Amino acid sequence: MANQLGKRLECKECGGEVLCTKPGAGTIQCCGEEMQLKTPVALPTAD
């Protein structure tokens, strides 16, 4: 999986987070496991 600029990744083991500031091929690992994309949080609308 290629790393995409601006995506947040999180470690399921320790809860660490990383913000991708430079896109490229490869994987980001923490605690010996590949980090997973963090799901975005829905913000309330201003209606």
PyMOL commands that set and color helices and strands:
alter all, ss='L'
color gray80, all
select strands_A, chain A and resi 8-10+17-19+29-30+33-34+36-37
alter strands_A, ss='S'
color yellow, strands_A
deselect
rebuild
show_as cartoon
